[in-house]
Amino acid sequence: MMIPAMFIAGCAGLQTKGNIKVWYVREDGKKMHVTFVKNPAQAILNLGKGNVLHLKQVVSGSGSRYSDGKTEFWIKGDQATLTISGKVIKCWVENNH
């Protein structure tokens, strides 16, 4: 699994049992957290209100990308793009966690 660059750079992230949990602030003002799992390589997005998505890591030319075929979460540094049903939402690592 390719570890997102933000972890290498030492940005916000909580590591438990080999998994890494990162909080993001979305451009729509909502917060979410993502747990990056090593084996199998996936990202578990907790969007709030019980909405949890499990996205498998997929090939990416740049950054780290996760998808289930409908939703995509693409990380580049401390920024990410969340695409849900064709709607693109920019996200940034929240440094308070």
C-alpha positions as CSV (number, residue, x, y, z in Angstrom):
1,M,0.0,0.0,0.0
2,M,1.2,3.5,-0.8
3,I,1.0,5.6,2.3
4,P,-0.4,9.1,1.6
5,A,2.2,11.8,1.5
6,M,0.6,13.7,4.5
7,F,1.7,10.9,6.8
8,I,5.3,11.0,5.6
9,A,5.3,14.7,6.1
10,G,4.1,14.3,9.7
11,C,0.7,15.9,9.3
12,A,-2.2,15.1,11.6
13,G,-3.0,11.5,12.0
14,L,-3.7,9.0,14.8
15,Q,-2.2,5.5,14.4
16,T,-3.9,2.5,16.0
17,K,-3.2,-1.2,15.2
18,G,-1.4,-0.2,12.0
19,N,-4.3,1.8,10.8
20,I,-4.2,5.6,10.5
21,K,-7.1,7.9,11.2
22,V,-7.1,11.4,9.8
23,W,-9.7,14.2,10.2
24,Y,-10.7,16.3,7.2
25,V,-12.6,19.6,6.8
26,R,-14.7,19.7,3.7
27,E,-15.3,22.8,1.6
28,D,-19.0,22.5,2.5
29,G,-18.0,23.0,6.2
30,K,-18.6,19.4,7.3
31,K,-16.0,17.4,9.0
32,M,-15.2,13.7,8.4
33,H,-12.6,11.2,9.4
34,V,-10.9,8.6,7.3
35,T,-9.3,5.5,8.5
36,F,-6.5,4.2,6.2
37,V,-6.2,0.4,6.5
38,K,-3.0,-1.4,5.4
39,N,-4.4,-4.9,4.7
40,P,-6.5,-5.0,2.7
41,A,-5.5,-1.5,1.4
42,Q,-8.6,0.6,1.8
43,A,-9.9,3.9,3.2
44,I,-13.0,3.9,5.5
45,L,-14.7,7.2,5.2
46,N,-16.9,8.2,8.1
47,L,-19.1,11.0,6.7
48,G,-21.2,11.4,9.8
49,K,-24.8,10.5,10.7
50,G,-23.9,6.8,10.3
51,N,-22.8,7.2,6.7
52,V,-19.7,5.0,6.3
53,L,-18.0,4.1,3.0
54,H,-15.4,1.4,2.4
55,L,-13.2,2.3,-0.6
56,K,-10.5,0.1,-2.0
57,Q,-7.2,1.5,-3.0
58,V,-6.9,1.8,-6.8
59,V,-4.1,2.7,-9.2
60,S,-3.2,6.4,-9.2
61,G,-0.7,8.3,-11.3
62,S,-0.2,10.8,-8.5
63,G,-1.2,10.7,-4.8
64,S,-3.4,7.9,-3.3
65,R,-6.8,7.1,-4.7
66,Y,-9.6,5.0,-3.3
67,S,-12.9,4.1,-5.0
68,D,-15.9,1.7,-4.9
69,G,-16.9,2.5,-8.5
70,K,-19.4,5.2,-7.4
71,T,-17.4,7.3,-4.9
72,E,-13.8,8.4,-5.1
73,F,-11.4,9.8,-2.5
74,W,-8.2,11.1,-4.0
75,I,-5.4,12.4,-1.7
76,K,-2.5,14.6,-2.7
77,G,-0.4,15.9,0.2
78,D,-2.7,17.4,2.9
79,Q,-5.5,18.0,0.4
80,A,-8.1,15.5,-1.0
81,T,-11.0,15.4,-3.4
82,L,-14.1,13.5,-2.5
83,T,-16.4,12.7,-5.5
84,I,-19.9,11.4,-4.6
85,S,-22.5,10.9,-7.3
86,G,-20.5,13.2,-9.6
87,K,-20.3,16.0,-7.0
88,V,-16.7,17.1,-6.3
89,I,-15.9,18.2,-2.7
90,K,-12.5,19.6,-1.8
91,C,-11.1,18.5,1.6
92,W,-8.2,19.5,3.8
93,V,-6.5,17.8,6.7
94,E,-7.7,19.2,10.0
95,N,-4.7,20.0,12.1
96,N,-6.6,20.1,15.4
97,H,-6.7,16.2,15.9
